[in-house]
Amino acid sequence: MRSSYKIIVISIIILMGRLNAQQEKYLFEGEKHFKNIKMLTADGENAEAYFSFDGTKLSYQATFDSMECDQIFTMNIDGSDRQLISTGKGRTTCAYFYPDNETVIYASTHKADDKCPPPPDRSKGYVWKLYESFDIFLKNGNELRQLTDTPGYDAEATVSPKGDKIVFTSLRNGDPEIYTMNLDGSDQTRLTFEKGYDGGPFFSADGSKIVFRASRPNTPEEMSDYNDLVENGYVRPSALEIYVMDADGKNMKQITNLGKASFAPFFHPSGKKIIFSSNYQGDNPRDFNLFMINIDGTGLERITFNPSFDGFPMFSPDGKYFVFGSNRFNKKDTDTNIFIAEWVE
């Protein structure tokens, strides 16, 4: 009897050791804020995974197997029940749940052309393409409704935790600026007016503030390069800083001054800190890690120590979980996967 009990105890210890090893194998030394980290996708390019309002699902974009362009998917937070949400046509980006946890908004080019639009012109260096055929759509079951219909890029939409507003990026007035609209697409209002790219906006947990990334070309050379790219539907994301403003666009304030490509900011649930991705402290411009900073610009803390890419961070609505995209421990260099972890303060 004692012998059987000893075998069971030893088996449990070995199993727990294996489970811990499996979870810790996705971590790098110094990543003290993550616990029980799991990889939710196994291959392909997966990114921009964002929690539903009840914290049970994720919306995200992915390209895998024979797909040519990103399409929008949802899945449970354990990686199960992956479902295609978008039409499967054109290129899509930036999906986000509505407060009902069923409706999803995303940007897509499918109305202009079923085919995948051509990739960015890399002769211009590393640039982001602001496809003018991107418009924002709402998907609920079989219903697909268009929320924006203006010339130029409309994308990067997210929804306020208050459940009353969408914030998004648009090129409708010739410069990439941030706008808000109601959940039905009405009352589209411009919030930013400074020269430079303003995009990637997210509301704070109480819906009172918006955090976003922005470029501010200053020299004649920077301005000339910026104008030439924007006229052709591009931005160069090599110098982006993090900004915060009130939900009505007032009291804009620059938070970071790192002189690097800092993007994908998201508020900590307390509203007192912002987490973002940056190639600051990277060995080369492609080395992106996650950093956290107080909203007054003090207390910069490095969160991840990945020698490749970490980006698109988001806290669950209750603050217990944390999701992000990463190239860590991928099967192929081109793979980006989605990871979820318990957040440790």
VEXDREN-2710 file (C-alpha; in Angstrom, 1 decimal):
% VEXDREN-2710
k/r/px/py/pz
1/MET/0.0/0.0/0.0
2/ARG/2.8/2.4/1.0
3/SER/4.6/1.5/-2.2
4/SER/1.6/2.4/-4.4
5/TYR/1.2/5.7/-2.5
6/LYS/4.8/6.5/-3.1
7/ILE/4.5/5.8/-6.8
8/ILE/1.5/8.1/-7.1
9/VAL/3.2/11.0/-5.3
10/ILE/6.3/10.6/-7.5
11/SER/4.2/10.5/-10.7
12/ILE/2.4/13.7/-9.6
13/ILE/5.7/15.4/-8.9
14/ILE/7.1/14.4/-12.3
15/LEU/3.9/15.5/-14.1
16/MET/3.9/18.9/-12.3
17/GLY/7.6/19.3/-13.2
18/ARG/6.8/18.6/-16.9
19/LEU/3.9/21.1/-16.9
20/ASN/6.0/23.8/-15.3
21/ALA/8.8/23.2/-17.8
22/GLN/6.4/23.4/-20.7
23/GLN/5.0/26.7/-19.4
24/GLU/8.4/28.2/-18.6
25/LYS/9.9/27.2/-21.9
26/TYR/8.1/30.2/-23.5
27/LEU/9.7/32.7/-21.1
28/PHE/13.0/34.5/-21.1
29/GLU/14.9/35.4/-18.0
30/GLY/13.7/38.5/-16.4
31/GLU/10.0/38.2/-17.5
32/LYS/8.6/38.3/-14.0
33/HIS/5.1/39.6/-14.8
34/PHE/4.0/36.4/-16.6
35/LYS/2.7/33.1/-15.1
36/ASN/1.4/30.0/-16.7
37/ILE/2.2/31.3/-20.2
38/LYS/0.6/29.4/-23.1
39/MET/1.0/29.5/-26.9
40/LEU/-2.5/29.7/-28.4
41/THR/-1.6/29.4/-32.1
42/ALA/1.0/27.0/-33.6
43/ASP/2.0/28.4/-37.0
44/GLY/1.5/31.1/-39.5
45/GLU/1.3/34.9/-38.9
46/ASN/-1.1/35.6/-36.0
47/ALA/-1.4/39.0/-34.5
48/GLU/-3.6/41.7/-32.8
49/ALA/-5.4/39.4/-30.5
50/TYR/-7.9/41.4/-28.3
51/PHE/-10.2/40.2/-25.5
52/SER/-14.0/40.3/-25.7
53/PHE/-15.7/42.4/-23.1
54/ASP/-16.5/39.3/-20.9
55/GLY/-12.9/38.1/-21.3
56/THR/-13.8/34.7/-22.7
57/LYS/-12.8/35.1/-26.3
58/LEU/-10.2/36.7/-28.5
59/SER/-10.5/38.3/-32.0
60/TYR/-7.4/38.3/-34.1
61/GLN/-6.0/38.4/-37.6
62/ALA/-4.1/35.5/-39.2
63/THR/-2.5/34.2/-42.4
64/PHE/-1.6/30.5/-42.6
65/ASP/-1.4/27.6/-45.0
66/SER/-2.2/28.8/-48.5
67/MET/-3.8/32.1/-47.5
68/GLU/-2.4/35.2/-49.2
69/CYS/-3.8/37.9/-46.9
70/ASP/-4.8/38.2/-43.3
71/GLN/-8.4/37.3/-42.4
72/ILE/-10.2/37.8/-39.1
73/PHE/-10.8/34.9/-36.7
74/THR/-12.2/34.5/-33.1
75/MET/-11.2/31.8/-30.6
76/ASN/-11.7/31.0/-26.9
77/ILE/-8.9/32.1/-24.6
78/ASP/-7.6/28.5/-24.4
79/GLY/-7.1/28.5/-28.2
80/SER/-10.1/26.3/-29.0
81/ASP/-13.0/26.9/-31.3
82/ARG/-11.3/29.0/-34.0
83/GLN/-13.8/30.6/-36.3
84/LEU/-13.4/32.6/-39.5
85/ILE/-15.3/35.9/-39.1
86/SER/-14.4/37.9/-42.2
87/THR/-15.4/37.1/-45.8
88/GLY/-12.2/35.4/-46.8
89/LYS/-11.8/38.0/-49.6
90/GLY/-9.4/40.9/-49.8
91/ARG/-7.1/42.0/-46.9
92/THR/-8.3/42.5/-43.4
93/THR/-6.9/44.1/-40.2
94/CYS/-7.6/45.3/-36.7
95/ALA/-10.6/43.4/-35.3
96/TYR/-12.3/44.2/-32.0
97/PHE/-15.4/42.9/-30.1
98/TYR/-18.5/44.9/-29.4
99/PRO/-20.0/44.9/-25.8
100/ASP/-22.4/42.1/-26.7
101/ASN/-19.3/39.8/-27.0
102/GLU/-20.6/38.5/-30.4
103/THR/-20.4/41.4/-32.8
104/VAL/-16.9/42.1/-34.2
105/ILE/-15.7/45.1/-36.2
106/TYR/-12.7/45.0/-38.5
107/ALA/-11.3/46.7/-41.5
108/SER/-11.3/45.1/-44.9
109/THR/-10.6/45.7/-48.6
110/HIS/-13.0/43.0/-49.9
111/LYS/-15.6/45.5/-51.2
112/ALA/-13.1/47.1/-53.6
113/ASP/-11.6/43.7/-54.8
114/ASP/-11.9/40.1/-53.8
115/LYS/-8.2/39.6/-54.5
116/CYS/-5.5/40.3/-52.0
117/PRO/-4.0/43.8/-52.7
118/PRO/-0.3/44.0/-53.5
119/PRO/2.2/44.1/-50.7
120/PRO/3.9/47.4/-49.8
121/ASP/6.7/48.7/-52.1
122/ARG/9.8/47.8/-50.2
123/SER/12.0/50.0/-52.4
124/LYS/10.8/52.7/-50.0
125/GLY/12.3/50.8/-47.1
126/TYR/10.2/49.4/-44.2
127/VAL/6.9/51.2/-44.6
128/TRP/3.3/50.5/-43.6
129/LYS/0.7/50.6/-46.5
130/LEU/-2.5/52.5/-45.7
131/TYR/-4.6/50.8/-48.3
132/GLU/-7.3/53.4/-49.4
133/SER/-9.7/50.5/-50.0
134/PHE/-9.8/49.7/-46.2
135/ASP/-13.2/50.4/-44.7
136/ILE/-14.6/49.4/-41.3
137/PHE/-17.2/46.7/-41.2
138/LEU/-19.4/45.2/-38.5
139/LYS/-20.0/41.4/-38.4
140/ASN/-22.7/39.7/-36.3
141/GLY/-23.7/36.2/-37.4
142/ASN/-24.7/36.5/-41.1
143/GLU/-25.0/40.3/-40.9
144/LEU/-22.1/42.2/-42.5
145/ARG/-22.6/46.0/-42.3
146/GLN/-20.3/48.8/-43.5
147/LEU/-19.7/51.5/-41.0
148/THR/-17.3/53.8/-42.9
149/ASP/-17.5/54.7/-46.6
150/THR/-15.2/57.6/-47.3
151/PRO/-12.3/57.9/-49.8
152/GLY/-9.0/56.8/-48.1
153/TYR/-7.9/54.5/-45.4
154/ASP/-10.3/53.7/-42.5
155/ALA/-9.0/51.1/-40.0
156/GLU/-7.5/50.5/-36.6
157/ALA/-10.9/50.6/-34.9
158/THR/-11.4/49.7/-31.2
159/VAL/-14.4/50.1/-28.8
160/SER/-14.6/52.0/-25.6
161/PRO/-15.1/49.8/-22.4
162/LYS/-18.0/52.1/-21.7
163/GLY/-19.6/50.6/-24.8
164/ASP/-20.6/53.9/-26.4
165/LYS/-17.8/54.8/-28.9
166/ILE/-15.5/53.5/-31.5
167/VAL/-12.1/55.1/-32.1
168/PHE/-10.3/54.6/-35.4
169/THR/-7.7/56.0/-37.8
170/SER/-8.6/57.6/-41.1
171/LEU/-6.8/59.2/-44.1
172/ARG/-10.0/60.9/-45.3
173/ASN/-8.6/64.4/-44.9
174/GLY/-5.2/63.7/-46.4
175/ASP/-3.3/63.0/-43.2
176/PRO/-3.7/59.9/-40.9
177/GLU/-5.7/61.2/-38.0
178/ILE/-7.8/59.7/-35.1
179/TYR/-11.6/59.9/-35.2
180/THR/-14.5/58.5/-33.1
181/MET/-17.9/57.4/-34.1
182/ASN/-21.0/55.8/-32.4
183/LEU/-21.4/52.0/-32.5
184/ASP/-23.7/52.3/-35.5
185/GLY/-21.2/54.4/-37.5
186/SER/-22.9/57.8/-36.9
187/ASP/-21.4/61.0/-35.6
188/GLN/-17.9/60.5/-37.1
189/THR/-15.7/63.1/-35.4
190/ARG/-12.1/64.1/-35.9
191/LEU/-10.0/64.3/-32.7
192/THR/-6.4/65.0/-33.9
193/PHE/-5.1/67.7/-36.2
194/GLU/-1.3/67.8/-36.0
195/LYS/0.9/66.9/-39.0
196/GLY/2.1/63.3/-38.7
197/TYR/0.7/59.8/-38.5
198/ASP/-1.7/59.3/-35.5
199/GLY/-3.0/55.8/-35.1
200/GLY/-3.5/52.6/-33.2
201/PRO/-5.8/54.1/-30.6
202/PHE/-7.3/52.4/-27.5
203/PHE/-9.5/53.7/-24.7
204/SER/-8.6/53.5/-21.1
205/ALA/-10.6/51.1/-18.9
206/ASP/-12.9/53.9/-17.8
207/GLY/-13.3/55.2/-21.3
208/SER/-12.1/58.7/-20.3
209/LYS/-8.8/58.7/-22.2
210/ILE/-7.3/57.5/-25.5
211/VAL/-3.7/56.2/-25.9
212/PHE/-2.2/56.1/-29.4
213/ARG/1.1/56.1/-31.4
214/ALA/2.2/59.1/-33.5
215/SER/5.0/60.5/-35.7
216/ARG/5.9/64.1/-35.7
217/PRO/8.2/65.0/-38.7
218/ASN/10.2/68.1/-37.7
219/THR/13.0/68.8/-40.2
220/PRO/12.4/69.8/-43.8
221/GLU/13.9/66.4/-44.9
222/GLU/11.6/64.5/-42.5
223/MET/8.6/66.5/-43.7
224/SER/9.4/65.9/-47.3
225/ASP/9.8/62.2/-46.8
226/TYR/6.5/62.0/-44.8
227/ASN/4.5/64.0/-47.3
228/ASP/5.8/61.9/-50.2
229/LEU/4.9/58.6/-48.5
230/VAL/1.4/59.7/-47.3
231/GLU/0.5/61.0/-50.8
232/ASN/1.2/57.4/-51.9
233/GLY/-0.6/55.8/-49.0
234/TYR/2.4/54.9/-46.8
235/VAL/3.9/55.8/-43.5
236/ARG/7.4/55.0/-42.2
237/PRO/7.0/53.7/-38.6
238/SER/10.7/54.1/-37.7
239/ALA/10.1/57.0/-35.2
240/LEU/6.8/56.7/-33.3
241/GLU/6.1/57.9/-29.8
242/ILE/3.2/57.2/-27.4
243/TYR/0.7/59.9/-26.7
244/VAL/-2.4/60.2/-24.5
245/MET/-5.4/62.5/-24.8
246/ASP/-8.9/62.8/-23.3
247/ALA/-11.7/60.9/-25.1
248/ASP/-12.8/64.1/-26.8
249/GLY/-9.3/64.9/-28.1
250/LYS/-8.4/67.5/-25.6
251/ASN/-5.3/67.7/-23.4
252/MET/-3.0/65.7/-25.7
253/LYS/0.3/64.8/-24.1
254/GLN/3.4/63.0/-25.4
255/ILE/4.3/60.1/-23.0
256/THR/7.5/58.6/-24.5
257/ASN/10.6/60.3/-25.9
258/LEU/12.6/57.3/-27.0
259/GLY/13.4/58.2/-30.6
260/LYS/12.5/54.7/-31.7
261/ALA/9.5/52.8/-33.2
262/SER/7.1/52.6/-30.2
263/PHE/3.7/51.3/-31.1
264/ALA/0.7/49.2/-29.9
265/PRO/0.1/51.0/-26.6
266/PHE/-2.6/49.8/-24.2
267/PHE/-3.6/51.0/-20.8
268/HIS/-3.0/49.0/-17.6
269/PRO/-6.4/48.4/-16.0
270/SER/-5.5/50.9/-13.3
271/GLY/-5.3/53.7/-15.9
272/LYS/-2.0/54.8/-14.4
273/LYS/0.4/52.9/-16.7
274/ILE/0.7/52.1/-20.4
275/ILE/2.2/49.0/-21.9
276/PHE/3.6/49.2/-25.5
277/SER/6.0/47.6/-28.0
278/SER/9.3/49.2/-29.0
279/ASN/12.7/48.5/-30.5
280/TYR/14.2/50.7/-27.8
281/GLN/17.2/48.8/-26.3
282/GLY/17.1/46.3/-29.2
283/ASP/20.3/45.1/-30.8
284/ASN/18.8/45.9/-34.2
285/PRO/15.7/47.7/-35.5
286/ARG/13.8/44.4/-35.7
287/ASP/14.2/43.6/-32.0
288/PHE/10.9/44.6/-30.4
289/ASN/10.0/44.1/-26.7
290/LEU/7.3/45.2/-24.4
291/PHE/7.7/48.1/-22.0
292/MET/5.5/49.8/-19.4
293/ILE/5.5/53.4/-18.4
294/ASN/3.6/55.7/-16.1
295/ILE/1.1/58.1/-17.9
296/ASP/3.3/61.0/-16.8
297/GLY/6.2/59.6/-18.7
298/THR/8.2/58.3/-15.7
299/GLY/9.1/54.8/-14.5
300/LEU/9.9/53.1/-17.8
301/GLU/10.1/49.3/-17.2
302/ARG/11.1/46.6/-19.6
303/ILE/8.6/43.7/-19.5
304/THR/9.9/41.2/-22.0
305/PHE/13.4/40.1/-23.1
306/ASN/12.8/38.4/-26.4
307/PRO/15.7/38.7/-28.9
308/SER/13.1/38.8/-31.8
309/PHE/9.6/40.4/-31.6
310/ASP/6.9/41.0/-29.0
311/GLY/4.0/43.2/-29.8
312/PHE/0.2/43.9/-29.6
313/PRO/-0.2/43.6/-25.8
314/MET/-3.6/43.7/-24.1
315/PHE/-4.9/43.1/-20.6
316/SER/-8.1/41.2/-20.0
317/PRO/-11.0/43.3/-18.7
318/ASP/-10.5/42.0/-15.2
319/GLY/-6.7/42.5/-15.4
320/LYS/-5.9/38.8/-14.6
321/TYR/-4.7/37.8/-18.0
322/PHE/-2.4/39.3/-20.6
323/VAL/-2.3/38.5/-24.3
324/PHE/0.3/39.4/-26.9
325/GLY/1.8/38.4/-30.3
326/SER/5.4/37.1/-30.5
327/ASN/8.0/35.4/-32.6
328/ARG/9.4/33.6/-29.6
329/PHE/9.9/29.9/-30.0
330/ASN/8.3/29.8/-33.4
331/LYS/8.7/26.9/-35.9
332/LYS/9.7/29.2/-38.8
333/ASP/11.2/32.7/-38.8
334/THR/8.1/34.0/-40.5
335/ASP/5.7/32.7/-37.8
336/THR/4.1/35.0/-35.3
337/ASN/2.0/33.4/-32.6
338/ILE/-0.4/34.5/-29.9
339/PHE/0.5/33.9/-26.2
340/ILE/-1.6/34.3/-23.1
341/ALA/-0.4/34.5/-19.5
342/GLU/-1.6/35.3/-16.1
343/TRP/-0.4/38.8/-15.2
344/VAL/1.7/39.2/-12.1
345/GLU/2.0/42.7/-10.6
END
